[in-house]
């Protein structure tokens, strides 16, 4: 029979791995919005054309027209 210490260690490791997996895969969608804002700022900084989807983001603090 398997020693109880090994069984408890395995269950603890399995539980922690499951929590880590759930944390990584079910985070909120804020990351996607942050990536879009970063892309918009990068394209504006390089004086490239910004797609319409990125123009509608509400990031007015970095809008160069409003700062002037």
Number of C-alpha atoms within 10 A of each C-alpha: 3 6 7 9 9 10 11 11 11 12 12 12 12 12 12 12 12 11 11 11 11 11 11 9 8 8 9 9 8 8 10 10 12 11 11 14 18 13 14 21 17 13 15 15 10 8 9 10 10 14 10 8 9 17 12 8 12 10 12 10 8 13 12 10 7 8 8 5
